[in-house]
Amino acid sequence: MAEITITEAEQRRSTARILDVREDFEVAEDMIPGALHIPMGQLQARLSELDPAVPVIAVCRSGNRSARVAEALNDAGFSADTMAGGMIAWTRACLPTT
């Protein structure tokens, strides 16, 4: 699993699946446009919503949960990275949110 920057994540948004693993109350505040929301605790039950052929960029609030999710996805046969700094860094950089 690689840790990528917010700039790299922004550049790869059109070719990778952004996976937001935060809780419902967290995504109610903001989310990266086009991201798929699957809370970390629901990941195993909802793996079928991800295409193994499409790289995944896991995102959470600060980067801790997403690192664990990216590792689990890689172990399950996906190609997954985590976004360093999470949504805190994304919003500080004034990148787009919904």
MDTraj code that builds the backbone (N, CA, C; nanometers):
import mdtraj as md
import numpy as np

residues = "MET ALA GLU ILE THR ILE THR GLU ALA GLU GLN ARG ARG SER THR ALA ARG ILE LEU ASP VAL ARG GLU ASP PHE GLU VAL ALA GLU ASP MET ILE PRO GLY ALA LEU HIS ILE PRO MET GLY GLN LEU GLN ALA ARG LEU SER GLU LEU ASP PRO ALA VAL PRO VAL ILE ALA VAL CYS ARG SER GLY ASN ARG SER ALA ARG VAL ALA GLU ALA LEU ASN ASP ALA GLY PHE SER ALA ASP THR MET ALA GLY GLY MET ILE ALA TRP THR ARG ALA CYS LEU PRO THR THR".split()
xyz = np.array([
    [0.0841, -0.1174, 0.0000],
    [0.0000, 0.0000, 0.0000],
    [0.0884, 0.1235, 0.0000],
    [0.0534, 0.2157, -0.0851],
    [0.1269, 0.3407, -0.0901],
    [0.0440, 0.4521, -0.0273],
    [0.1126, 0.5453, 0.0301],
    [0.0474, 0.6655, 0.0805],
    [0.0711, 0.7721, -0.0251],
    [-0.0380, 0.8262, -0.0799],
    [-0.0251, 0.9272, -0.1839],
    [-0.0685, 1.0625, -0.1293],
    [-0.0242, 1.1677, -0.1938],
    [-0.0575, 1.3038, -0.1504],
    [-0.1964, 1.3420, -0.1996],
    [-0.2489, 1.4493, -0.1458],
    [-0.3782, 1.4985, -0.1928],
    [-0.3685, 1.5414, -0.3388],
    [-0.2552, 1.5938, -0.3798],
    [-0.2358, 1.6345, -0.5191],
    [-0.2415, 1.5128, -0.6109],
    [-0.1748, 1.4047, -0.5713],
    [-0.1791, 1.2813, -0.6506],
    [-0.3210, 1.2249, -0.6558],
    [-0.3921, 1.2297, -0.5440],
    [-0.5298, 1.1805, -0.5408],
    [-0.6173, 1.2624, -0.6346],
    [-0.6019, 1.3920, -0.6324],
    [-0.6796, 1.4794, -0.7215],
    [-0.6503, 1.4463, -0.8674],
    [-0.5251, 1.4230, -0.8996],
    [-0.4868, 1.3910, -1.0373],
    [-0.5405, 1.2553, -1.0824],
    [-0.5562, 1.1619, -0.9899],
    [-0.5994, 1.0262, -1.0234],
    [-0.7498, 1.0037, -1.0088],
    [-0.8249, 1.1071, -0.9711],
    [-0.9689, 1.0908, -0.9474],
    [-1.0442, 1.0339, -1.0675],
    [-0.9999, 1.0652, -1.1887],
    [-1.0725, 1.0187, -1.3073],
    [-1.0400, 0.8733, -1.3435],
    [-0.9330, 0.8182, -1.2881],
    [-0.8937, 0.6807, -1.3229],
    [-0.8992, 0.5849, -1.2044],
    [-0.9243, 0.6358, -1.0863],
    [-0.9303, 0.5521, -0.9661],
    [-1.0636, 0.5746, -0.8967],
    [-1.1016, 0.4806, -0.8127],
    [-1.2228, 0.4933, -0.7322],
    [-1.1841, 0.5521, -0.5976],
    [-1.2390, 0.6690, -0.5656],
    [-1.2190, 0.7274, -0.4332],
    [-1.3171, 0.6572, -0.3390],
    [-1.2649, 0.5989, -0.2334],
    [-1.3466, 0.5274, -0.1359],
    [-1.3380, 0.6004, -0.0030],
    [-1.4484, 0.6611, 0.0364],
    [-1.4551, 0.7341, 0.1630],
    [-1.5027, 0.6384, 0.2707],
    [-1.4179, 0.6115, 0.3689],
    [-1.4494, 0.5117, 0.4718],
    [-1.4924, 0.5742, 0.6047],
    [-1.5228, 0.7038, 0.6021],
    [-1.5675, 0.7705, 0.7248],
    [-1.7107, 0.7310, 0.7590],
    [-1.7531, 0.7677, 0.8762],
    [-1.8890, 0.7403, 0.9226],
    [-1.9880, 0.8379, 0.8576],
    [-2.1159, 0.8030, 0.8635],
    [-2.2204, 0.8849, 0.8007],
    [-2.2155, 1.0300, 0.8468],
    [-2.1999, 1.0528, 0.9759],
    [-2.2009, 1.1900, 1.0275],
    [-2.0828, 1.2703, 0.9740],
    [-1.9726, 1.2023, 0.9408],
    [-1.8557, 1.2724, 0.8885],
    [-1.8755, 1.3123, 0.7421],
    [-1.9315, 1.2229, 0.6620],
    [-1.9517, 1.2563, 0.5205],
    [-2.0651, 1.3553, 0.5014],
    [-2.1500, 1.3719, 0.6021],
    [-2.2557, 1.4721, 0.5936],
    [-2.1966, 1.6126, 0.5839],
    [-2.0753, 1.6318, 0.6354],
    [-2.0090, 1.7628, 0.6300],
    [-1.9519, 1.7915, 0.4923],
    [-1.8819, 1.6939, 0.4337],
    [-1.8214, 1.7121, 0.3024],
    [-1.7713, 1.5784, 0.2510],
    [-1.7537, 1.5734, 0.1196],
    [-1.7058, 1.4514, 0.0564],
    [-1.6418, 1.4894, -0.0764],
    [-1.5471, 1.4110, -0.1224],
    [-1.4864, 1.4336, -0.2530],
    [-1.5905, 1.3972, -0.3591],
    [-1.6148, 1.4859, -0.4555],
    [-1.7148, 1.4557, -0.5589],
    [-1.6854, 1.3228, -0.6282],
    [-1.7894, 1.2416, -0.6421],
    [-1.7770, 1.1131, -0.7085],
    [-1.7280, 0.9997, -0.6207],
    [-1.6952, 1.0293, -0.4952],
    [-1.6461, 0.9244, -0.4050],
    [-1.7581, 0.8278, -0.3702],
    [-1.7187, 0.7045, -0.3449],
    [-1.8100, 0.6027, -0.2956],
    [-1.7952, 0.5985, -0.1436],
    [-1.9079, 0.6044, -0.0740],
    [-1.9036, 0.6020, 0.0727],
    [-1.9364, 0.4617, 0.1234],
    [-1.8389, 0.3991, 0.1846],
    [-1.8590, 0.2728, 0.2560],
    [-1.7874, 0.2878, 0.3898],
    [-1.8609, 0.3038, 0.4994],
    [-1.7952, 0.3146, 0.6295],
    [-1.7030, 0.1948, 0.6543],
    [-1.5929, 0.2192, 0.7198],
    [-1.4924, 0.1163, 0.7435],
    [-1.5528, -0.0124, 0.7989],
    [-1.6437, -0.0022, 0.8915],
    [-1.7046, -0.1193, 0.9534],
    [-1.7922, -0.2017, 0.8602],
    [-1.8288, -0.1458, 0.7444],
    [-1.9134, -0.2166, 0.6490],
    [-1.8355, -0.2707, 0.5295],
    [-1.7059, -0.2486, 0.5267],
    [-1.6258, -0.2804, 0.4091],
    [-1.6387, -0.4264, 0.3662],
    [-1.6196, -0.5204, 0.4563],
    [-1.6236, -0.6620, 0.4189],
    [-1.7580, -0.7002, 0.3559],
    [-1.8653, -0.6502, 0.4117],
    [-1.9990, -0.6834, 0.3618],
    [-2.0284, -0.6178, 0.2277],
    [-1.9556, -0.5133, 0.1927],
    [-1.9860, -0.4373, 0.0710],
    [-1.8734, -0.4396, -0.0322],
    [-1.7790, -0.5331, -0.0204],
    [-1.6678, -0.5421, -0.1155],
    [-1.7151, -0.5553, -0.2598],
    [-1.8311, -0.6151, -0.2815],
    [-1.8823, -0.6359, -0.4170],
    [-1.9135, -0.5035, -0.4881],
    [-1.9198, -0.3939, -0.4146],
    [-1.9450, -0.2634, -0.4748],
    [-1.8195, -0.2053, -0.5399],
    [-1.7059, -0.2687, -0.5159],
    [-1.5797, -0.2235, -0.5740],
    [-1.5400, -0.3149, -0.6888],
    [-1.4839, -0.2555, -0.7935],
    [-1.4358, -0.3301, -0.9092],
    [-1.2873, -0.3581, -0.8890],
    [-1.2481, -0.4854, -0.8799],
    [-1.1063, -0.5172, -0.8579],
    [-1.0141, -0.4656, -0.9685],
    [-1.0699, -0.4342, -1.0859],
    [-0.9889, -0.3846, -1.1971],
    [-0.9606, -0.2348, -1.1877],
    [-1.0283, -0.1671, -1.0967],
    [-1.0120, -0.0213, -1.0823],
    [-0.9344, 0.0080, -0.9542],
    [-0.8238, 0.0821, -0.9645],
    [-0.7483, 0.1172, -0.8439],
    [-0.8344, 0.1967, -0.7454],
    [-0.8066, 0.1795, -0.6173],
    [-0.8831, 0.2458, -0.5118],
    [-0.7920, 0.3422, -0.4361],
    [-0.8471, 0.4593, -0.4052],
    [-0.7810, 0.5541, -0.3158],
    [-0.8715, 0.5659, -0.1937],
    [-0.8251, 0.5134, -0.0819],
    [-0.9032, 0.5163, 0.0416],
    [-0.8818, 0.6488, 0.1134],
    [-0.9931, 0.7039, 0.1635],
    [-0.9912, 0.8353, 0.2277],
    [-1.0690, 0.8285, 0.3589],
    [-1.0153, 0.8924, 0.4615],
    [-1.0881, 0.9089, 0.5873],
    [-1.0650, 1.0520, 0.6360],
    [-1.0841, 1.0756, 0.7617],
    [-1.0684, 1.2108, 0.8155],
    [-0.9226, 1.2562, 0.8137],
    [-0.8316, 1.1704, 0.8642],
    [-0.6922, 1.2130, 0.8777],
    [-0.5922, 1.1205, 0.8095],
    [-0.6352, 1.0021, 0.7680],
    [-0.5465, 0.9081, 0.7013],
    [-0.5195, 0.7811, 0.7784],
    [-0.5632, 0.7715, 0.9030],
    [-0.5373, 0.6518, 0.9825],
    [-0.6266, 0.5337, 0.9421],
    [-0.7573, 0.5551, 0.9417],
    [-0.8492, 0.4471, 0.9036],
    [-0.8281, 0.4054, 0.7594],
    [-0.8069, 0.5030, 0.6724],
    [-0.7911, 0.4706, 0.5305],
    [-0.6661, 0.3867, 0.5056],
    [-0.5629, 0.4040, 0.5845],
    [-0.4427, 0.3221, 0.5693],
    [-0.4745, 0.1760, 0.6008],
    [-0.5535, 0.1530, 0.7047],
    [-0.5924, 0.0158, 0.7389],
    [-0.6826, -0.0444, 0.6318],
    [-0.7723, 0.0377, 0.5780],
    [-0.8617, -0.0096, 0.4717],
    [-0.7817, -0.0423, 0.3461],
    [-0.6895, 0.0443, 0.3076],
    [-0.6077, 0.0185, 0.1882],
    [-0.5295, -0.1113, 0.2039],
    [-0.4758, -0.1346, 0.3216],
    [-0.4023, -0.2589, 0.3465],
    [-0.4943, -0.3804, 0.3328],
    [-0.6138, -0.3716, 0.3891],
    [-0.7099, -0.4824, 0.3793],
    [-0.7520, -0.5053, 0.2344],
    [-0.7716, -0.3988, 0.1602],
    [-0.8089, -0.4133, 0.0192],
    [-0.6968, -0.4781, -0.0610],
    [-0.5745, -0.4363, -0.0374],
    [-0.4613, -0.4985, -0.1062],
    [-0.4523, -0.6469, -0.0726],
    [-0.4756, -0.6818, 0.0530],
    [-0.4749, -0.8224, 0.0944],
    [-0.5859, -0.9021, 0.0254],
    [-0.6950, -0.8323, -0.0116],
    [-0.8095, -0.8973, -0.0770],
    [-0.7960, -0.8989, -0.2292],
    [-0.6827, -0.8516, -0.2805],
    [-0.6593, -0.8575, -0.4240],
    [-0.6850, -0.7298, -0.5005],
    [-0.7170, -0.6230, -0.4317],
    [-0.7364, -0.4941, -0.4961],
    [-0.6032, -0.4192, -0.5024],
    [-0.5987, -0.3152, -0.5821],
    [-0.4854, -0.2230, -0.5834],
    [-0.5320, -0.0966, -0.5133],
    [-0.4841, -0.0732, -0.3912],
    [-0.5360, 0.0376, -0.3109],
    [-0.4245, 0.1190, -0.2476],
    [-0.4456, 0.2490, -0.2451],
    [-0.3567, 0.3432, -0.1783],
    [-0.4372, 0.4212, -0.0763],
    [-0.3689, 0.4888, 0.0128],
    [-0.4339, 0.5756, 0.1094],
    [-0.3907, 0.7199, 0.0836],
    [-0.4821, 0.8137, 0.1074],
    [-0.4524, 0.9543, 0.0864],
    [-0.4012, 1.0157, 0.2164],
    [-0.2774, 1.0581, 0.2158],
    [-0.2152, 1.1182, 0.3341],
    [-0.2906, 1.2439, 0.3769],
    [-0.3144, 1.2536, 0.5057],
    [-0.3789, 1.3734, 0.5594],
    [-0.5293, 1.3716, 0.5534],
    [-0.5861, 1.2788, 0.4760],
    [-0.7303, 1.2632, 0.4685],
    [-0.8048, 1.3894, 0.4279],
    [-0.9310, 1.3927, 0.4670],
    [-1.0166, 1.5061, 0.4308],
    [-0.9729, 1.6352, 0.4984],
    [-0.9027, 1.6244, 0.6087],
    [-0.8508, 1.7464, 0.6721],
    [-0.7568, 1.8171, 0.5744],
    [-0.6634, 1.7425, 0.5167],
    [-0.5685, 1.8006, 0.4219],
    [-0.6383, 1.8436, 0.2934],
    [-0.7331, 1.7637, 0.2463],
    [-0.8063, 1.7938, 0.1223],
    [-0.8786, 1.9277, 0.1338],
    [-0.9528, 1.9469, 0.2424],
    [-1.0292, 2.0711, 0.2571],
    [-0.9377, 2.1908, 0.2860],
    [-0.8301, 2.1690, 0.3586],
    [-0.7339, 2.2785, 0.3817],
    [-0.6739, 2.3286, 0.2509],
    [-0.6597, 2.2385, 0.1545],
    [-0.6039, 2.2745, 0.0238],
    [-0.7104, 2.3337, -0.0686],
    [-0.8324, 2.3472, -0.0176],
    [-0.9445, 2.4035, -0.0939],
    [-0.9755, 2.3243, -0.2205],
    [-0.9571, 2.1925, -0.2129],
    [-0.9930, 2.1054, -0.3244],
    [-1.1440, 2.0834, -0.3199],
    [-1.2057, 2.0421, -0.4311],
    [-1.3523, 2.0366, -0.4393],
    [-1.4151, 1.9346, -0.3441],
    [-1.5287, 1.9740, -0.2883],
    [-1.6107, 1.8855, -0.2045],
    [-1.7562, 1.9044, -0.2408],
    [-1.8367, 1.8068, -0.2015],
    [-1.9811, 1.8199, -0.2226],
    [-2.0480, 1.8381, -0.0884],
])
top = md.Topology()
chain = top.add_chain()
for i, resn in enumerate(residues, 1):
    res = top.add_residue(resn, chain, resSeq=i)
    for name in ("N", "CA", "C"):
        top.add_atom(name, md.element.get_by_symbol(name[0]), res)
traj = md.Trajectory(xyz[None], top)
